[in-house]
Amino acid sequence: MAVFETGALILGGLQSIVGGIFGGAQQSAANRASRREQELRNQQALAQWQFNMESAQRQNQFDVQSVRTQARNLRDQLNYQEASSEQAWRYQMQIRSFDYANQQRAFNRSRQTAQQQLEFNNVAYDYALQDTARWEREQDLMLDFEESTSMLDYRFAQRGEALNAQQAEAALQERRGMSQIGQQRAYVESLEAMGQAQARGATGVSSLKNATASIARTGAATAALIQDVLSAESTYGLSMEAISLKLEQLNDNFYLDRAQIAASRVSLEGQALAMRNRALLERRQADMNALASVMLEPMVPPAIPRPLELPRPRLQMPTPFDRQMWERVRPSQSVVSGPNPFLVGAGQFLSGAIGAAANAYRPTSQPAPQPAPS
């Protein structure tokens, strides 16, 4: 039994040694493949590092050039903006001067027009005063003519009524004279009749009758004449009363006309004063309108601020390319080292021997464990 176990131990050791040798050969081939792969990786890493470094250098140069280009563009843009602002400022200043000159011309024109209007208002006011004075003189002359006409009418009417009174008195005197002549004629005729009767020799009763008839005719004629005179005197009295009433009416009308003319003169003076006042008010209103049309004297507007110089931005330049830093991160050449196949086989032999010795002391009821494949 012990011999069997010792043989098994030796067999297992030999098997482990042979397996270690073959396993080491396989591992050596794998290590060579790994070294070739590592060399390729090292070459790729170095190429990638070289490419990255060159790309970083080109990118740094590009960034520097971009910053410089951006700086030039910003400078040109700011110069353009400043030139545009300066041009716009000069144009606004010209517009400001032009507007002020136009306002000044308009102000001078309005003042000249207002002065001409004031002069015209003075001339118009003088013409209005002259027209008012002429109208007042015409109205005054009309009142004078009316007053003279009223006086003449009154005098002519007074004289006419006086003439009517004289005519009435003359007619009365004429009637009285005719009455006296008629009475004398009747008396003479009566005497003639009585004389004729006596001449015919009438006496006694006949003579008395003839005398009585003659006296009666003379009395009747005398009474008729006296009645005619009384009627004429009555008519004369009525005529004189009518003439007196007419003269009183003429006198009242004359003084009434004079009162009306005096009132018209007062009204004429008031109307003329009102016309002069109205002309004065119209002149003052026209003067106020002319002065109100004068524009306010223009003031020089405040100067437009000159555009300020635009601030120049400061651009951050890229970090300079650091070659030393890239040299520090240069990939190193990695070496792949594989295990010695004999050492691997010895290790496996020792491992198998130790395992077989351990299995030799196990109970027989339990199967011995199989060695692990290498």
C-alpha positions in Angstrom: 0.0 0.0 0.0 2.8 2.4 0.9 4.6 1.5 -2.3 1.5 2.2 -4.3 1.1 5.6 -2.7 4.8 6.4 -3.3 4.5 5.5 -6.9 1.4 7.6 -7.2 3.2 10.5 -5.7 6.1 10.2 -8.1 3.7 9.8 -11.0 1.8 12.8 -10.0 5.0 14.8 -9.6 6.2 13.8 -13.0 2.9 14.7 -14.5 3.0 18.1 -12.8 6.5 18.7 -14.1 5.6 17.8 -17.6 2.4 19.9 -17.4 4.4 22.8 -16.1 7.0 22.6 -18.9 4.3 22.5 -21.6 2.3 25.2 -19.8 5.4 27.4 -19.6 6.1 27.0 -23.3 2.5 28.0 -24.0 2.9 31.0 -21.7 6.2 32.0 -23.3 4.4 32.1 -26.7 1.6 34.1 -25.2 4.2 36.5 -23.7 5.9 37.0 -27.1 2.5 37.8 -28.6 1.8 40.2 -25.7 5.2 41.9 -26.2 4.5 42.3 -30.0 1.0 43.6 -29.1 2.6 45.9 -26.4 5.1 47.2 -28.9 2.3 47.9 -31.3 0.5 49.7 -28.5 3.6 51.6 -27.6 4.1 52.6 -31.2 0.4 53.6 -31.4 0.6 55.5 -28.1 3.8 57.3 -29.3 2.1 58.1 -32.6 -1.0 59.3 -30.9 1.1 61.4 -28.5 3.0 62.8 -31.4 -0.3 63.6 -33.2 -1.9 65.1 -30.1 1.2 67.2 -29.4 1.3 68.5 -33.0 -2.5 69.0 -32.9 -2.2 70.9 -29.7 0.6 73.0 -31.1 -1.4 73.7 -34.3 -4.5 74.4 -32.1 -2.4 76.8 -30.0 -1.1 78.6 -33.1 -4.7 78.7 -34.4 -6.0 80.1 -31.1 -3.3 82.7 -31.0 -4.0 83.7 -34.6 -7.8 83.7 -33.8 -7.3 86.0 -30.9 -5.1 88.3 -32.9 -7.7 88.3 -35.8 -10.5 88.9 -33.3 -8.5 91.8 -31.8 -8.0 93.3 -35.3 -11.7 92.8 -36.1 -12.7 94.4 -32.8 -10.3 97.2 -33.3 -11.7 97.8 -36.8 -15.3 97.5 -35.6 -14.7 99.9 -32.7 -12.9 102.3 -35.1 -15.9 102.1 -37.5 -18.4 102.6 -34.7 -16.4 105.6 -33.4 -16.2 107.1 -36.9 -19.9 106.5 -37.4 -20.7 108.1 -34.1 -18.4 111.1 -34.9 -20.1 111.5 -38.3 -23.6 111.2 -36.8 -22.6 113.8 -34.1 -21.3 116.2 -36.7 -24.5 115.7 -38.7 -26.7 116.3 -35.6 -24.7 119.4 -34.8 -25.3 120.7 -38.4 -29.0 119.9 -38.0 -29.0 121.8 -34.7 -27.4 124.8 -36.3 -29.7 124.6 -39.3 -32.8 124.4 -37.0 -31.6 127.3 -34.9 -31.0 129.4 -38.0 -34.5 128.6 -39.3 -36.0 129.5 -36.0 -34.1 132.8 -35.9 -35.2 133.6 -39.4 -38.8 132.8 -38.5 -38.6 134.9 -35.4 -37.2 137.9 -37.3 -39.9 137.5 -40.0 -42.7 137.4 -37.4 -41.3 140.5 -35.7 -41.0 142.3 -39.0 -44.6 141.3 -39.9 -45.8 142.4 -36.5 -44.1 145.8 -36.9 -45.8 146.2 -40.3 -49.1 145.2 -38.8 -48.7 147.8 -36.0 -47.9 150.5 -38.6 -50.9 149.5 -40.6 -53.0 149.6 -37.4 -51.9 153.2 -36.8 -52.8 154.2 -40.3 -56.2 152.4 -40.1 -56.8 154.1 -36.7 -56.1 157.5 -38.2 -58.4 156.8 -41.1 -61.1 155.7 -38.7 -60.7 158.9 -36.7 -60.9 160.9 -39.9 -63.9 159.0 -41.0 -65.6 159.5 -37.7 -64.8 163.2 -37.7 -66.2 163.5 -41.2 -69.3 161.6 -40.3 -69.8 163.7 -37.2 -69.3 166.9 -39.3 -71.9 165.7 -41.8 -74.4 164.9 -39.1 -73.7 168.2 -37.4 -74.3 170.0 -40.7 -77.5 168.1 -41.2 -78.7 169.1 -37.7 -77.7 172.7 -38.5 -79.7 172.6 -41.8 -82.6 171.0 -40.0 -82.4 173.6 -37.3 -82.3 176.4 -39.9 -85.1 174.8 -41.8 -87.2 174.6 -38.6 -86.5 178.2 -37.8 -87.4 179.3 -41.4 -90.5 177.2 -41.4 -91.5 178.7 -38.0 -90.8 182.3 -39.2 -92.6 181.8 -42.5 -95.6 180.2 -40.7 -95.6 183.0 -38.1 -95.5 185.6 -40.9 -98.2 183.7 -42.7 -100.4 183.7 -39.7 -99.7 187.4 -39.1 -100.6 188.0 -42.7 -103.8 186.0 -42.2 -104.6 188.2 -39.1 -103.9 191.3 -41.1 -106.1 190.0 -43.9 -108.9 189.2 -41.4 -108.6 192.6 -39.8 -108.6 194.2 -43.3 -111.7 192.3 -44.2 -113.4 193.3 -41.0 -112.4 196.9 -41.6 -113.7 196.6 -45.1 -117.0 195.2 -43.9 -117.2 198.0 -41.4 -116.6 200.6 -44.1 -119.1 199.0 -46.4 -121.6 198.9 -43.5 -121.1 202.6 -42.9 -121.4 203.4 -46.6 -124.6 201.3 -46.7 -126.0 203.0 -43.7 -125.3 206.4 -45.2 -126.7 205.3 -48.5 -129.9 204.0 -46.8 -130.1 207.3 -44.8 -129.6 209.2 -48.0 -132.2 207.1 -49.8 -134.6 207.6 -46.9 -134.1 211.4 -47.1 -134.6 211.3 -50.9 -137.8 209.3 -50.5 -139.1 211.7 -47.9 -138.2 214.6 -50.1 -139.8 213.1 -53.2 -143.0 212.5 -51.1 -143.0 216.1 -50.0 -142.4 217.2 -53.5 -145.4 215.4 -54.7 -147.5 217.1 -52.1 -148.3 214.2 -50.0 -149.7 215.3 -46.7 -151.5 213.9 -43.8 -151.7 210.2 -43.4 -150.1 209.4 -46.7 -147.1 211.5 -45.9 -146.7 209.8 -42.6 -147.0 206.4 -44.1 -144.4 207.2 -46.7 -142.1 208.5 -44.0 -142.7 205.5 -41.8 -142.0 203.2 -44.7 -138.9 205.0 -45.6 -137.7 204.9 -42.0 -138.5 201.3 -41.9 -136.5 200.5 -45.0 -133.6 202.5 -43.7 -133.8 200.8 -40.3 -134.0 197.3 -42.0 -131.0 198.1 -44.2 -129.1 199.6 -41.3 -129.9 196.5 -39.1 -128.8 194.2 -41.9 -125.5 196.1 -42.2 -125.0 196.1 -38.5 -125.7 192.4 -38.4 -123.3 191.9 -41.3 -120.7 193.8 -39.3 -121.3 191.8 -36.2 -121.0 188.6 -38.2 -117.8 189.8 -39.7 -116.5 190.8 -36.2 -117.4 187.3 -35.0 -115.7 185.7 -37.9 -112.7 187.9 -37.3 -112.6 186.9 -33.6 -112.7 183.2 -34.5 -110.0 183.8 -37.2 -107.8 185.5 -34.6 -108.3 182.7 -32.1 -107.4 180.2 -34.8 -104.4 182.2 -35.8 -103.4 182.5 -32.1 -103.8 178.8 -31.6 -101.8 178.2 -34.8 -99.1 180.5 -33.6 -99.0 178.7 -30.3 -98.8 175.4 -32.0 -96.0 176.7 -34.3 -94.2 178.0 -31.3 -94.5 174.7 -29.4 -93.4 172.7 -32.5 -90.4 175.1 -33.0 -89.2 174.6 -29.4 -89.8 170.9 -29.7 -87.7 170.8 -32.8 -85.0 172.7 -31.1 -85.1 170.3 -28.2 -84.9 167.3 -30.6 -82.0 168.9 -32.4 -80.2 169.6 -29.2 -80.8 165.9 -28.1 -79.6 164.8 -31.5 -76.4 166.8 -31.0 -75.8 165.2 -27.7 -76.5 161.8 -29.2 -74.2 162.7 -32.1 -71.4 163.5 -29.7 -71.9 160.3 -27.8 -72.1 158.3 -31.1 -68.9 159.9 -32.3 -67.2 159.2 -29.0 -68.3 155.6 -29.2 -67.0 155.3 -32.7 -63.7 156.7 -31.7 -63.5 154.3 -28.7 -64.5 151.4 -30.9 -61.8 152.3 -33.3 -59.3 152.6 -30.5 -60.4 149.2 -29.1 -60.1 147.6 -32.5 -56.6 149.1 -32.9 -55.5 147.8 -29.5 -57.0 144.4 -30.3 -55.2 144.4 -33.7 -52.0 145.5 -31.9 -52.4 142.7 -29.3 -52.9 140.1 -32.1 -49.9 141.4 -34.0 -47.7 141.2 -30.8 -49.1 137.8 -30.0 -48.1 136.6 -33.5 -44.5 137.3 -32.7 -42.7 134.1 -32.0 -40.6 133.6 -29.0 -37.0 134.4 -29.5 -35.2 131.1 -30.2 -32.6 130.0 -27.8 -29.5 128.1 -28.7 -30.2 124.5 -27.8 -27.7 122.7 -25.6 -24.7 121.2 -27.3 -25.0 117.6 -28.2 -22.4 115.6 -26.3 -19.5 114.5 -28.4 -19.3 110.7 -28.6 -16.8 109.2 -26.2 -14.1 106.9 -27.3 -15.2 103.3 -27.0 -13.3 101.2 -24.5 -10.9 98.7 -26.0 -11.5 95.2 -24.7 -8.5 93.1 -23.5 -8.5 89.7 -25.0 -6.9 86.8 -23.1 -4.2 85.2 -25.1 -4.1 81.3 -25.1 -1.5 79.7 -22.9 1.8 79.3 -24.7 2.5 75.8 -26.0 4.6 73.9 -23.3 6.7 71.3 -25.0 8.3 70.3 -21.7 4.8 69.4 -20.4 4.2 67.2 -23.4 7.7 65.6 -23.0 6.7 64.7 -19.4 3.6 62.9 -20.6 5.5 61.1 -23.4 4.4 57.4 -23.3 7.1 55.1 -21.9 8.2 51.8 -23.6 6.4 49.0 -21.6 8.1 45.5 -21.5 6.0 42.3 -21.1 8.0 39.6 -19.1 6.7 35.9 -19.1 7.3 33.1 -16.4 10.1 30.4 -16.9 8.5 27.2 -17.9 10.8 25.1 -15.7 10.0 27.2 -12.7 6.4 26.8 -13.6 6.8 23.0 -13.9 8.7 22.8 -10.5 6.0 24.8 -8.9 3.3 22.6 -10.2 5.4 19.5 -9.2 5.7 20.8 -5.6 2.0 21.5 -5.6 1.1 18.0 -6.9 3.5 16.3 -4.5 2.1 18.2 -1.5 -1.4 17.3 -2.7 -0.6 13.6 -3.1 1.0 13.4 0.3 -2.1 15.0 1.8 -4.3 12.4 0.1 -2.1 9.5 1.3 -3.2 10.2 4.9 -6.9 10.4 4.1 -9.2 7.5 5.0 -9.7 4.7 2.5 -13.4 5.2 2.4 -13.0 8.6 0.8 -11.6 8.7 -2.8 -8.4 10.5 -3.3 -8.9 14.0 -4.9 -7.9 14.4 -8.5 -5.1 16.8 -9.2 -6.2 20.2 -10.7 -5.4 20.6 -14.4 -2.5 22.9 -15.1 
